Amino acid sequence: MPADDPNAHIASIEVAASADAAFAFMADGMAQTTWALGSWDRRDEGGGIVSGVSLFDGQRLYVRLESDPRLRLVDYYAGGSPDELVGLVQARIVPGEDLGRDPGCSVVTLVVWRGARQTPESWARTYHAFRTEVHLIKARIEGLLPWPVDVAPGGVGGVVPAAGAGSTGVGGVVPAAGTGSTGVGGVVPAAGTGSTGVDAAS
């Protein structure tokens, strides 16, 4: 699917794990802290809702998952508050044997639909974010990148905020003034649904 598709983005990847194992990972809201770029540093808000901070703009995103083990399908409802959750992101896991592949593998597919308020810039970013996220998902499921990662003081890459910079949020990034929230990967729901949305579930 091209980056300029106006309606939806899809990204998929084969993982060396059974479909049931992959589904269990994708259906774990707290595990999203290891791959959802628009909803990092997850915390459990109770009542089936989790939240995380966007690596793109530093805004908090609330997420509720609805999963179907029989179909190995996960719907991610996200928004700027627990009362403004919109289901624009979905994950589906297909067993390797259904595709004529090794039964020890499966394919994880992410789908995101574009909300009416999504800007061209954030929609293009979502396309690239999804393609990054599926590689993070593969690494987590296959155990290639354990979590939490043991990082030396200074953070990943040794980046330390400048003296006097104050609070910098996730990864030391300070959102630009007036940018507002864009949700997981930057997806903004349709008008009237409130702030944010999803960029990955992302």
KEKE-3310 file (N, C-alpha, C; in steps of 0.2 Angstrom, whole numbers, plus 5000, padded with zeros to 4 digits):
npx = (5004:5003:5012:5004:4991:4975:4966:4969:4983:4994:5004:5015:5023:5033:5035:5045:5037:5023:5006:4997:5005:5010:4998:4995:5005:5002:4989:4991:4990:4999:5011:5013:5020:5033:5033:5024:5026:5019:5014:5022:5030:5020:5006:4995:4979:4968:4952:4952:4959:4974:4988:4999:5014:5017:5030:5032:5025:5024:5012:4999:4992:4977:4972:4961:4960:4952:4950:4949:4951:4949:4948:4960:4962:4964:4958:4962:4957:4958:4963:4963:4958:4950:4937:4936:4939:4943:4941:4953:4964:4970:4975:4980:4983:4990:4991:5006:5005:4993:4996:5004:5017:5030:5024:5028:5029:5022:5011:5011:5000:4997:4984:4979:4966:4962:4958:4946:4952:4965:4981:4990:5004:5005:4999:5007:5018:5013:5013:5027:5030:5022:5029:5041:5037:5032:5044:5049:5040:5042:5055:5053:5044:5051:5061:5073:5076:5076:5065:5064:5076:5093:5100:5113:5117:5111:5103:5096:5108:5115:5111:5109:5098:5101:5108:5097:5086:5075:5059:5058:5051:5047:5062:5069:5063:5056:5040:5035:5028:5011:5008:4999:4990:4993:4992:4994:5007:5002:4989:4974:4958:4941:4932:4925:4927:4936:4953:4968:4970:4976:4991:4996:4992:4993)
npy = (4994:5011:5026:5037:5033:5037:5032:5021:5013:4999:4987:4974:4959:4944:4933:4923:4914:4906:4909:4910:4914:4926:4933:4934:4943:4955:4958:4963:4976:4984:4979:4986:4997:4994:4995:5004:5018:5030:5030:5028:5022:5016:5016:5008:5012:5007:4999:4993:5001:5009:5020:5031:5040:5050:5048:5058:5070:5071:5071:5063:5048:5038:5022:5008:4991:4979:4962:4947:4931:4920:4924:4930:4944:4961:4976:4992:5006:5023:5039:5056:5057:5046:5046:5048:5039:5031:5019:5016:5008:4992:4975:4960:4943:4930:4912:4903:4891:4893:4900:4892:4891:4889:4881:4885:4899:4915:4928:4945:4958:4976:4988:5004:5017:5032:5046:5060:5072:5071:5077:5079:5078:5071:5060:5054:5052:5042:5031:5028:5026:5015:5005:5004:5001:4987:4980:4982:4975:4962:4960:4960:4950:4939:4939:4945:4958:4961:4967:4976:4987:4988:5002:5014:5028:5044:5040:5032:5031:5040:5053:5068:5080:5098:5109:5116:5115:5110:5101:5087:5077:5062:5053:5065:5075:5090:5095:5105:5122:5124:5112:5102:5087:5072:5058:5040:5037:5048:5049:5057:5057:5058:5074:5081:5070:5073:5076:5070:5053:5039:5031:5020:5011:5009)
npz = (5000:4995:5002:5000:5000:5003:5013:5022:5030:5029:5037:5038:5045:5046:5060:5071:5079:5086:5081:5091:5102:5097:5096:5109:5114:5106:5111:5123:5132:5140:5135:5124:5126:5122:5109:5102:5095:5096:5109:5121:5136:5145:5156:5168:5169:5175:5174:5162:5153:5147:5146:5137:5132:5118:5107:5097:5100:5114:5120:5131:5128:5128:5129:5124:5123:5113:5111:5100:5103:5095:5082:5082:5083:5086:5092:5093:5103:5104:5111:5117:5130:5142:5139:5125:5115:5100:5087:5077:5074:5071:5074:5066:5067:5058:5056:5052:5045:5038:5028:5020:5026:5037:5052:5064:5063:5061:5054:5058:5056:5054:5054:5050:5050:5041:5050:5048:5052:5051:5046:5031:5033:5046:5042:5033:5041:5049:5040:5039:5053:5056:5048:5055:5068:5066:5065:5078:5085:5080:5085:5099:5101:5096:5106:5103:5107:5122:5136:5151:5143:5147:5150:5150:5161:5155:5145:5130:5117:5124:5125:5133:5141:5138:5151:5162:5154:5159:5161:5149:5144:5135:5130:5130:5121:5117:5114:5100:5102:5103:5095:5098:5102:5094:5095:5094:5083:5076:5071:5069:5075:5068:5066:5081:5089:5099:5106:5099:5094:5085:5080:5078:5086:5084)
capx = (5000:5008:5012:4999:4984:4971:4961:4972:4990:4995:5011:5015:5030:5033:5038:5046:5033:5016:5000:4994:5010:5010:4992:4995:5009:4998:4983:4994:4991:5006:5017:5013:5026:5039:5033:5020:5030:5015:5011:5027:5030:5013:5004:4988:4974:4962:4946:4954:4962:4981:4990:5006:5016:5019:5037:5031:5023:5024:5005:4997:4986:4973:4970:4958:4960:4946:4953:4946:4956:4947:4951:4967:4961:4965:4956:4964:4953:4963:4961:4966:4955:4947:4930:4937:4942:4941:4945:4956:4970:4969:4981:4978:4989:4988:4996:5011:5002:4987:5000:5009:5024:5032:5019:5031:5029:5015:5012:5007:4998:4994:4980:4976:4962:4964:4952:4945:4956:4972:4985:4995:5011:5005:4997:5014:5022:5010:5015:5033:5030:5020:5034:5046:5034:5032:5051:5050:5036:5046:5061:5050:5041:5056:5066:5079:5077:5072:5063:5067:5083:5098:5103:5117:5114:5111:5098:5098:5113:5119:5109:5107:5096:5105:5107:5092:5081:5069:5056:5059:5047:5050:5068:5072:5060:5051:5035:5034:5023:5005:5008:4994:4991:4992:4990:4999:5009:5000:4983:4969:4951:4937:4930:4920:4929:4941:4960:4972:4969:4981:4996:4999:4989:4996)
capy = (5000:5017:5031:5042:5030:5042:5029:5017:5011:4992:4985:4967:4956:4937:4932:4916:4912:4904:4914:4911:4918:4933:4936:4936:4949:4960:4959:4965:4984:4986:4977:4991:5002:4992:4996:5009:5025:5036:5029:5025:5023:5014:5014:5005:5017:5004:4999:4991:5007:5010:5026:5031:5046:5050:5050:5063:5077:5072:5071:5057:5045:5033:5016:5002:4985:4973:4957:4941:4925:4915:4927:4933:4950:4966:4982:4997:5012:5027:5046:5061:5055:5039:5046:5050:5033:5029:5013:5017:5004:4985:4970:4953:4938:4924:4907:4902:4885:4895:4903:4888:4892:4885:4881:4889:4906:4918:4935:4950:4964:4981:4992:5010:5021:5039:5051:5066:5078:5069:5081:5075:5077:5066:5054:5052:5050:5036:5026:5026:5023:5008:5001:5004:4997:4980:4977:4982:4970:4956:4959:4959:4943:4934:4939:4948:4964:4961:4973:4983:4987:4990:5008:5018:5035:5048:5038:5029:5035:5045:5060:5071:5087:5103:5111:5122:5114:5108:5094:5086:5071:5055:5054:5072:5079:5095:5097:5112:5125:5124:5107:5098:5080:5068:5051:5035:5038:5054:5049:5061:5055:5063:5080:5079:5065:5075:5077:5064:5047:5033:5031:5014:5007:5010)
capz = (5000:4995:5007:4998:5001:5007:5018:5027:5030:5032:5038:5041:5046:5049:5066:5072:5085:5084:5080:5098:5106:5094:5098:5116:5114:5103:5115:5130:5132:5143:5131:5118:5128:5119:5101:5100:5095:5098:5116:5125:5144:5147:5163:5169:5172:5178:5170:5155:5150:5148:5143:5136:5130:5111:5106:5092:5103:5121:5123:5133:5124:5132:5124:5127:5118:5112:5107:5099:5102:5089:5075:5083:5081:5092:5090:5098:5104:5107:5111:5122:5136:5142:5136:5118:5112:5093:5085:5070:5073:5072:5072:5065:5067:5054:5057:5046:5041:5034:5022:5017:5028:5043:5057:5069:5062:5060:5051:5061:5052:5057:5049:5053:5045:5042:5052:5044:5054:5050:5041:5026:5036:5051:5039:5030:5046:5051:5036:5041:5059:5056:5046:5060:5073:5065:5066:5085:5087:5078:5090:5105:5101:5096:5111:5101:5111:5129:5139:5149:5140:5152:5147:5155:5162:5149:5140:5124:5113:5128:5124:5140:5140:5140:5157:5162:5149:5162:5159:5142:5142:5133:5125:5130:5116:5119:5109:5098:5105:5098:5090:5100:5103:5088:5096:5092:5076:5074:5068:5073:5074:5064:5070:5086:5093:5104:5104:5097:5090:5085:5075:5078:5091:5086)
cpx = (5004:5007:5006:4992:4980:4967:4964:4979:4990:5002:5011:5022:5029:5037:5039:5043:5026:5011:4998:4999:5010:5004:4992:4999:5005:4992:4985:4995:4997:5012:5018:5019:5032:5039:5029:5023:5025:5012:5016:5026:5023:5012:4997:4984:4968:4956:4947:4957:4969:4982:4997:5008:5019:5026:5037:5030:5023:5018:5004:4991:4983:4971:4966:4958:4954:4949:4948:4951:4955:4949:4958:4967:4961:4963:4958:4960:4957:4960:4964:4963:4951:4940:4930:4941:4939:4945:4947:4962:4968:4975:4977:4984:4986:4994:5000:5008:4997:4990:5004:5016:5025:5027:5022:5032:5022:5016:5008:5006:4994:4990:4978:4972:4963:4957:4952:4950:4964:4976:4989:5001:5010:5003:5003:5018:5020:5013:5022:5034:5027:5025:5040:5043:5033:5039:5052:5046:5039:5051:5058:5048:5046:5062:5072:5081:5073:5070:5062:5074:5087:5102:5107:5115:5115:5106:5101:5102:5116:5117:5106:5104:5101:5103:5102:5086:5075:5066:5056:5054:5051:5056:5071:5069:5055:5046:5035:5028:5017:5004:5002:4995:4990:4991:4996:5000:5006:4993:4978:4962:4947:4934:4925:4922:4934:4948:4963:4969:4974:4985:4999:4996:4990:4996)
cpy = (5006:5022:5036:5039:5035:5039:5025:5015:5004:4991:4978:4964:4949:4937:4925:4914:4910:4910:4915:4916:4925:4937:4939:4942:4955:4962:4962:4973:4987:4984:4982:4997:5000:4993:5001:5016:5031:5035:5025:5026:5022:5014:5012:5010:5014:5004:4996:4996:5008:5017:5026:5038:5046:5052:5056:5070:5077:5071:5064:5054:5039:5028:5011:4997:4981:4968:4951:4935:4921:4918:4930:4940:4955:4972:4987:5004:5017:5034:5050:5060:5049:5040:5048:5045:5031:5024:5013:5012:4997:4981:4963:4948:4932:4918:4905:4896:4887:4898:4899:4888:4888:4886:4885:4896:4909:4925:4940:4956:4969:4985:4998:5014:5028:5043:5057:5072:5076:5073:5077:5073:5071:5059:5050:5049:5043:5030:5024:5023:5016:5003:5000:4999:4989:4977:4977:4976:4963:4955:4957:4952:4938:4934:4942:4955:4964:4967:4972:4982:4991:4996:5012:5025:5039:5046:5034:5033:5040:5052:5063:5078:5092:5106:5117:5121:5112:5102:5093:5081:5065:5057:5061:5077:5083:5096:5104:5116:5125:5117:5103:5091:5077:5061:5046:5035:5044:5054:5053:5059:5060:5068:5078:5074:5067:5075:5070:5059:5042:5034:5024:5010:5008:5013)
cpz = (5000:5001:5006:4998:5006:5013:5023:5025:5032:5032:5041:5041:5048:5055:5067:5079:5082:5084:5087:5102:5103:5096:5105:5117:5112:5107:5122:5129:5135:5139:5125:5120:5125:5112:5099:5100:5097:5105:5120:5133:5147:5155:5163:5172:5175:5173:5163:5151:5152:5145:5142:5133:5123:5111:5101:5095:5110:5124:5126:5129:5128:5127:5128:5121:5119:5108:5106:5098:5096:5083:5076:5080:5087:5089:5095:5098:5107:5107:5117:5129:5136:5139:5128:5114:5105:5091:5078:5069:5075:5070:5071:5064:5063:5055:5051:5042:5036:5028:5018:5020:5034:5049:5063:5069:5061:5057:5055:5057:5056:5052:5053:5048:5047:5044:5048:5046:5053:5044:5037:5029:5041:5048:5036:5035:5049:5047:5038:5048:5060:5053:5051:5066:5072:5066:5074:5088:5086:5083:5097:5106:5100:5101:5109:5104:5117:5131:5147:5147:5146:5148:5152:5156:5156:5144:5134:5119:5117:5128:5131:5138:5142:5147:5157:5158:5152:5160:5151:5140:5140:5128:5125:5125:5119:5113:5107:5101:5100:5094:5092:5100:5096:5089:5094:5084:5073:5071:5072:5071:5070:5069:5075:5090:5099:5101:5103:5093:5091:5079:5075:5083:5096:5089)
residu = (MET:PRO:ALA:ASP:ASP:PRO:ASN:ALA:HIS:ILE:ALA:SER:ILE:GLU:VAL:ALA:ALA:SER:ALA:ASP:ALA:ALA:PHE:ALA:PHE:MET:ALA:ASP:GLY:MET:ALA:GLN:THR:THR:TRP:ALA:LEU:GLY:SER:TRP:ASP:ARG:ARG:ASP:GLU:GLY:GLY:GLY:ILE:VAL:SER:GLY:VAL:SER:LEU:PHE:ASP:GLY:GLN:ARG:LEU:TYR:VAL:ARG:LEU:GLU:SER:ASP:PRO:ARG:LEU:ARG:LEU:VAL:ASP:TYR:TYR:ALA:GLY:GLY:SER:PRO:ASP:GLU:LEU:VAL:GLY:LEU:VAL:GLN:ALA:ARG:ILE:VAL:PRO:GLY:GLU:ASP:LEU:GLY:ARG:ASP:PRO:GLY:CYS:SER:VAL:VAL:THR:LEU:VAL:VAL:TRP:ARG:GLY:ALA:ARG:GLN:THR:PRO:GLU:SER:TRP:ALA:ARG:THR:TYR:HIS:ALA:PHE:ARG:THR:GLU:VAL:HIS:LEU:ILE:LYS:ALA:ARG:ILE:GLU:GLY:LEU:LEU:PRO:TRP:PRO:VAL:ASP:VAL:ALA:PRO:GLY:GLY:VAL:GLY:GLY:VAL:VAL:PRO:ALA:ALA:GLY:ALA:GLY:SER:THR:GLY:VAL:GLY:GLY:VAL:VAL:PRO:ALA:ALA:GLY:THR:GLY:SER:THR:GLY:VAL:GLY:GLY:VAL:VAL:PRO:ALA:ALA:GLY:THR:GLY:SER:THR:GLY:VAL:ASP:ALA:ALA:SER)
# end
